Structure formats: C-alpha cells, structure tokens
Amino acid sequence: MKTVKVRAPTRIDLGGGWTDVPPYCDNEGGFVCNLAIDRYATATLSANGEVGATSSADAPLMQAAFRRAGIAGVRGSLENDFPLGAGLGGSSAASAALLGAFAAWRDEPWDHCQIAEEGRRIEVEELGVAGGRQDHYASTHGGALALTFSSTVDVRRIALSAETRADFERRSLLLYTGESRISGSNITEVLRAYADREPRVVNSLARMRTLAEEICASLEDGDLDSVGTLVGEHWRHQRALHPAIPTPLIDEIVSRAYANGALGSKAMGASGGGCVLVISAENSVERVRAAIAPLGTIVPFRIDTEGLARCD
C-alpha cells in the first residue's frame, strides 16, 4: 500500500517576530531571525481511508488543507512531538508537512516558498488566524534564516559553523511553561495599537526589527554572548507591546535565569504562555538549568538543517 510520510520542523524565533505581520511589514518592512529545531510535525498519507489527527486542535487545519488540495480517497494523519500552544510555530509546521506530503503523493517537486505561502493562506483564509509569515519559512527551509518581509519575502540562509551550532544547543534552554498562548487576540490588539500609531508599540516594533538584524550578524560571527544579550533586550521591547504578552510565570523564569547567569531570555511566538528561551553564559548553563527547571518542562532540541523532509 502506498504511504508517504513528511516531517517539518518547528522554530525558535530569536528576533523580529511581529514585524512579519501585515500591515506592519507592508508599511515599514519587517525582518526576522529564526532557527528551525528538531521538534517536528509529521504528516502521513496512505490509500483508502479518512482524515485523522492525534490532536483535536489539528483537525480543522487538516480538513482545510485536504479540502483546498482536492485530494480524496486518501487517509491522512498528523503527529506532533512538541507541546501544542508552545509558541514554536507548530501549526505552520503541520501545514508545511501536510502540503509537502500532498506534493509527494502526486510526485510533484517541492517549491518551499510556495508551500510556505499556501500554509499561511490556509491559516488566514480558512481558519481566520491572524499572524505573520516567519514560521512557515522556518518549517519549509530549516536551518538559521534571515527573513526580510515587504510585499515579497527574501530568504537568506545564515551560515553557522559546526562550533556555533553546538555552542548554541549547549548554552540554550527551552522551557515549556504549560500555559496556553493567546496569540490571536494578542496579535489583533498589537495591530490595532500599531494602526493607531501608539508610540509605545511603533517604537518597540522598530527596535525589535533592528535587534533581529543585529542578532543575525552576531550569530554569523559565532558571538553567542552578544546573541544572548540582544535576545534579552528584544524581550524587553516585545513584552511592552501588550499587557497579556508577559505572565507572572514567564517573569519568574526570566528573573531566576538572570540571577543565575543567563545573558538573555525571551518568550517564544506571541507569548501569553508557551515556551521561554534562555541563553546562558559559558559557565552558567547548569546553574541556570537547576534554577528554572522547577518552573516548567525543559524541551530538548537540536538545530534542524533540513527543513521539509520525507521520512518514509
């Protein structure tokens, strides 16, 4: 029996998130630096069956993707090895895996940018989810990316040495808070404030875009100390966008991390919960780990360099 299995990675957003969301990126130009990680959404297609998902949260996305693809008489399933609502771009990884599986089922070549854009269209047009584009590109392309957003999207791979990759993986901790994100409402409120030209939001977004560019340069140079410091500054501007973005638990994680030698911390995605990234100084990783581990669940990860990939 014919079977196709395709996986797509989630991502860590280091800087510039929110600036990839229209109308900001259309008006001002957005810039995001992110890293794909080996926490995957995996789509499986096989002949003669029904659409199914391991989580009810995935069901509307799967149904919308199948409907738009016009595929019938095929059983589809979707599995995740990451917490839902973690702020890691899980829904984008799921749509990328499904669309990649559809193409593979039809023996069509992958166009990574087209898959990324169609995944976003499904979320916006079919599910009414407001959001940006960065997650979809991380899931399709993998690796470290410098993404420029305007009326089009420019994708530039950031060359990471093996030493820099290993250093980042060793010194970075990803902690899942167990709290559910509220990204849709957060994004809507931030966009309203931007449209009203509230100085707090306009200035924070501009600085976040600049910080993302600086993070990219530091990452390319292998300067993890600088990356950590810049990520910490980014969080200060990000949390200022809306009162629901930080939570008491996130603030406690960040506070404990700094007190024990972290260089920078920030919540992933739109926040309001989800995961927190902590980048430690060279000699403080274990001290930071011991301090923050009781506050959530540490999610082990490595940097994914493949992006969309068949695994059947």
C-alpha positions in Angstrom: 0.0 0.0 0.0 1.3 3.4 -1.0 2.4 5.5 2.0 4.0 9.0 2.2 5.4 10.5 5.3 6.8 14.0 5.5 8.0 16.0 8.5 8.5 19.7 9.1 10.4 21.4 11.9 9.2 24.0 14.4 11.3 27.1 15.2 12.9 29.3 17.8 12.3 33.0 17.0 15.3 34.9 18.1 14.2 38.4 17.0 11.9 40.4 14.8 8.7 38.5 15.4 5.7 40.7 15.0 7.4 42.7 12.2 6.5 40.0 9.7 2.8 40.6 10.3 0.8 42.8 7.8 0.2 45.7 7.7 3.5 46.4 9.6 5.7 44.5 7.1 3.9 46.1 4.1 4.3 49.6 5.5 7.6 49.5 7.3 9.4 46.4 6.1 9.9 43.5 8.5 13.0 41.5 9.4 13.1 38.2 11.4 16.0 36.0 12.6 14.9 32.4 13.5 16.2 28.9 13.8 14.5 25.6 12.9 14.6 22.9 15.6 14.2 19.2 15.6 10.7 19.2 17.1 8.5 18.1 14.2 5.0 17.9 12.8 4.8 14.7 10.7 2.1 14.1 8.1 1.3 10.6 6.8 -0.8 9.8 3.8 -1.9 6.3 2.8 -4.5 5.0 0.4 -8.2 4.4 1.2 -9.1 6.0 4.5 -10.2 9.0 6.4 -8.5 12.2 7.6 -7.4 12.0 11.3 -5.1 13.8 13.7 -3.5 12.9 17.0 -4.9 16.2 18.5 -8.3 17.7 18.1 -6.5 21.1 17.7 -5.1 19.8 14.4 -8.4 18.7 12.9 -9.6 22.0 11.4 -6.2 22.6 9.8 -6.2 19.1 8.3 -9.7 19.4 7.0 -9.0 22.8 5.4 -5.7 21.6 3.8 -7.4 18.5 2.3 -10.3 20.5 1.0 -8.1 23.0 -0.7 -5.8 20.3 -2.1 -8.7 18.5 -3.6 -7.4 15.1 -2.5 -9.9 12.3 -1.9 -9.7 8.6 -1.1 -6.5 9.2 0.9 -6.1 8.6 4.6 -4.2 11.4 6.3 -2.8 11.6 9.9 -0.8 14.2 11.7 1.5 13.7 14.7 3.5 16.3 16.7 6.5 15.8 19.0 6.2 19.2 20.7 3.7 20.7 23.1 0.7 22.4 21.5 0.4 26.1 22.1 4.2 26.3 22.8 4.9 29.3 20.6 7.1 27.3 18.4 5.1 27.7 15.2 3.5 24.3 15.4 0.5 25.0 13.2 2.9 26.2 10.5 5.0 23.0 10.8 1.8 21.0 10.5 0.6 22.8 7.3 4.1 22.5 5.8 4.2 18.8 6.5 0.7 18.2 5.0 1.4 20.3 1.9 4.7 18.6 1.4 3.0 15.2 1.7 0.4 16.2 -0.9 3.1 17.1 -3.4 5.0 13.9 -2.7 1.8 11.9 -3.1 1.3 13.4 -6.5 5.0 13.0 -7.4 5.4 16.8 -7.7 8.6 18.6 -6.7 8.6 20.8 -3.7 8.6 24.6 -4.0 9.5 25.6 -0.5 8.3 29.2 -0.8 5.0 28.2 -2.4 4.4 25.7 0.4 5.2 28.4 3.0 2.8 30.9 1.4 0.0 28.3 0.9 0.3 27.3 4.5 -0.2 30.8 5.6 -3.1 31.3 3.3 -4.8 28.2 4.8 -4.5 29.7 8.3 -5.7 33.2 7.3 -8.3 32.4 4.7 -9.7 29.1 6.1 -9.2 29.3 9.8 -9.2 33.1 10.4 -5.9 33.1 12.3 -4.1 36.4 12.2 -0.3 36.1 12.1 2.9 36.5 10.2 5.0 34.6 7.7 8.2 33.7 9.5 7.0 30.3 10.9 6.1 28.9 7.5 9.6 29.6 6.1 11.4 28.1 9.1 9.3 24.9 8.6 10.0 24.6 4.9 13.6 25.8 4.7 15.1 24.7 8.0 18.4 26.0 9.4 19.1 29.6 10.5 17.3 32.2 8.5 17.4 35.9 7.9 14.0 36.8 6.5 13.1 40.2 5.0 9.4 40.9 4.6 7.8 43.6 2.4 5.4 42.9 -0.5 7.6 39.9 -1.1 9.7 37.7 1.2 13.5 37.4 0.8 15.1 34.3 2.4 18.7 34.3 3.3 20.4 31.3 5.0 22.7 32.2 7.8 25.9 30.1 7.6 26.5 28.6 11.1 29.7 26.8 11.8 29.5 23.4 13.5 31.1 25.0 16.5 28.4 27.7 16.7 25.6 25.2 16.3 27.0 23.1 19.1 27.6 26.1 21.3 24.0 27.4 20.8 22.5 24.0 21.5 24.6 23.6 24.7 24.0 27.1 26.1 20.3 27.5 25.2 17.5 26.1 27.3 13.9 25.9 26.0 11.4 25.8 28.9 7.7 25.0 28.3 5.5 26.8 30.8 2.5 24.7 30.4 0.4 27.8 29.9 -1.7 28.2 26.8 -0.9 31.0 24.4 -3.4 33.6 23.3 -1.6 34.6 20.1 -4.7 35.5 18.0 -6.0 38.1 20.5 -2.5 39.4 21.3 -1.8 39.9 17.6 -5.1 41.7 16.9 -4.6 44.1 19.8 -1.0 44.9 18.9 -2.0 45.5 15.3 -4.8 47.8 16.4 -2.3 49.8 18.5 0.1 50.0 15.6 -2.7 51.2 13.3 -3.5 53.9 15.9 0.3 54.8 15.9 0.7 54.4 19.6 4.3 55.4 20.3 5.0 52.5 22.7 4.1 50.0 20.0 5.6 51.7 17.0 8.9 52.3 18.7 9.1 48.8 20.2 8.5 47.2 16.8 11.1 49.4 15.1 13.7 48.4 17.7 12.8 44.7 17.5 13.4 44.8 13.8 16.8 46.4 14.3 17.7 43.9 17.0 16.8 41.0 14.7 19.4 42.3 12.2 22.0 42.6 14.9 21.2 39.1 16.2 21.8 37.7 12.7 25.2 39.4 12.5 26.2 38.1 15.9 25.0 34.6 15.0 27.0 34.6 11.8 30.1 35.7 13.8 29.6 32.9 16.3 29.3 35.5 19.1 26.8 33.8 21.4 27.4 36.2 24.2 26.1 39.0 22.0 23.2 36.9 20.8 22.1 36.3 24.3 22.3 40.0 25.3 20.4 41.1 22.2 17.7 38.5 22.8 17.3 39.8 26.3 16.8 43.3 25.1 14.4 42.1 22.4 12.2 40.6 25.2 12.0 43.9 27.0 10.5 45.6 23.9 8.4 42.6 23.0 6.7 42.4 26.4 5.9 46.1 26.1 3.7 45.6 23.1 0.7 44.3 25.1 0.0 43.6 28.8 -1.0 39.9 28.1 2.3 39.1 26.5 4.3 38.6 29.8 2.8 36.4 32.5 3.8 36.1 36.2 5.4 32.7 35.4 7.4 34.0 32.5 8.6 36.9 34.5 9.7 34.5 37.3 11.6 32.3 34.8 13.4 35.3 33.3 14.2 36.6 36.8 15.6 33.3 38.0 17.6 32.8 34.8 19.3 36.2 35.1 20.0 35.7 38.8 21.9 32.5 38.0 24.0 33.7 35.0 21.7 33.9 31.9 22.6 36.5 29.3 19.2 36.8 27.8 15.7 35.3 27.8 12.5 35.7 25.8 9.2 34.1 25.3 8.5 32.4 22.0 5.9 33.4 19.5 3.2 35.8 20.5 3.6 34.6 24.1 1.0 34.9 26.8 2.4 31.5 27.8 4.1 28.8 25.7 7.9 28.3 25.8 10.7 30.6 27.0 14.2 30.5 25.5 17.1 31.2 27.9 20.7 31.7 26.7 23.3 31.2 29.4 26.8 32.5 29.8 29.5 30.0 29.0 30.0 28.7 32.6 26.5 29.0 34.0 24.3 26.6 31.9 23.8 24.0 34.7 23.2 26.7 37.3 20.5 28.3 35.2 19.0 24.9 34.3 18.7 24.0 38.0 17.1 27.4 38.8 14.4 27.3 36.1 13.7 23.6 35.7 11.1 23.5 38.6 9.1 26.2 36.8 8.2 24.2 33.7 9.3 21.3 31.4 12.7 21.6 29.6 12.3 20.8 25.9 15.5 19.3 24.5 16.3 20.3 20.9 18.9 20.5 18.2 19.0 22.8 15.2 17.3 21.3 12.2 19.2 21.9 8.9 16.9 20.0 6.5 13.6 21.8 6.7 10.8 19.9 5.0 11.9 16.2 4.6 10.5 12.8 3.7 10.9 10.2 6.4 9.1 7.2 4.9 
